[in-house]
């Protein structure tokens, strides 16, 4: 019988996955991909031509999005609840202010940033509480953007890998036309997608996939078996069997301008 029990189980799984990354902080920093530079520029486009924008990287993890923001000249402050992830970010980007906090309780003053961005983190937010907080810290004309790197399963071997790597903790795959979020404090969201790639070997891709939350929260025995299946698949697939290859990705972005703000 489905219903409340299933919802409670999924909520418990989600909470477990959301808090699973700290134990993988160093490996996460080493092996997770960055984000397409074109996607970052598109996300910040509503700000217009500024020499430097103040940008909050919310749920910043080890700084994968922070790195791309710094590359486009943003003045970045990071907020990350996990102490181990935050420590890794500080180690890699000592010039960036990194604060403990959450999307639902942002430790910044009102109207203190031009943009708030989230990389691979928005789906963990309590949107009803997070959107008012995000709006509070944005300046007039401010923008919120969320990023995801997703595997390009239009490529046959990537689709096969996706089937191989599902675990008991995996969520159902998202639908292609997932609805955009809405909130009265923000104008209508827009969506864009940018091609991207992550240079990998079979062994380093196994390490990357081993940082995904659904591979971390399962038992050690299940994890070893799952990563073994992934490694066997990659070594048996001509495109990935030997040497380096590009792991095809798509950087997906949604953005919205603070309502009542001038749009560019």
Secondary structure, DSSP 8 states (H G I E B T S, - for coil): --SHHHHHHHHHHHHHHHT-SGGGHHHHHHHS----HHHHHHHHGGG-S-S--EEEEET-TTSHHHHHHHHTT-EEEEE-S-HHHHHHHHHH-TTSEEE--BTTB--S-TT-EEEEEEES-GGGS-HHHHHHHHHHHEEEEEEEEEEEEEE-TTSHHHHHHHHHT--TT------TT------TTB---EEEEEEEEEEE-HHHHHHHHTTSHHHHSS-HHHHHHHHHHHHHHHHHSTTTSSS-EEEEEEEEEEEEEBTTS---
